[in-house]
Amino acid sequence: MNDLIDKQYLAHIQTLPLLAVLFITISLAYYLPYHFRNVYDPIPITKFYALYSIVIFLANLTIFHVRWILVLGIYLTGILILVFRSNHYFYKR
């Protein structure tokens, strides 16, 4: 059974870089709607998060070395958090 598990890619993932990418993305997804809570235009948030995509993919290339599909999945999850947090501040006014 251990041979089967050892051959899987998920058994060899470095968890610290993966958690770092996850933490940075979730932190930014919570911070951006809070920062732009009085701006009722989605353009600034979209620009900052699009810029973040370039930054996180370049950081992944040089620092984190996590699989691209995992970074893309974390990034898309961050978009979901960003949308729901933006709606929270938009409807709270």
ChimeraX attribute file (.defattr): number of C-alpha atoms within 10 A of each C-alpha:
attribute: neighborCount
match mode: 1-to-1
recipient: residues
	/A:1	5
	/A:2	6
	/A:3	7
	/A:4	7
	/A:5	11
	/A:6	11
	/A:7	10
	/A:8	10
	/A:9	8
	/A:10	10
	/A:11	9
	/A:12	10
	/A:13	13
	/A:14	12
	/A:15	11
	/A:16	11
	/A:17	15
	/A:18	18
	/A:19	12
	/A:20	12
	/A:21	22
	/A:22	18
	/A:23	13
	/A:24	14
	/A:25	25
	/A:26	18
	/A:27	13
	/A:28	17
	/A:29	24
	/A:30	17
	/A:31	14
	/A:32	18
	/A:33	24
	/A:34	16
	/A:35	10
	/A:36	16
	/A:37	18
	/A:38	11
	/A:39	14
	/A:40	11
	/A:41	11
	/A:42	12
	/A:43	10
	/A:44	14
	/A:45	19
	/A:46	14
	/A:47	11
	/A:48	12
	/A:49	20
	/A:50	11
	/A:51	11
	/A:52	16
	/A:53	17
	/A:54	11
	/A:55	12
	/A:56	19
	/A:57	19
	/A:58	13
	/A:59	14
	/A:60	18
	/A:61	13
	/A:62	9
	/A:63	11
	/A:64	19
	/A:65	16
	/A:66	19
	/A:67	12
	/A:68	12
	/A:69	9
	/A:70	13
	/A:71	21
	/A:72	14
	/A:73	12
	/A:74	19
	/A:75	22
	/A:76	14
	/A:77	15
	/A:78	20
	/A:79	17
	/A:80	13
	/A:81	19
	/A:82	24
	/A:83	15
	/A:84	14
	/A:85	18
	/A:86	22
	/A:87	13
	/A:88	14
	/A:89	16
	/A:90	16
	/A:91	7
	/A:92	8
	/A:93	7
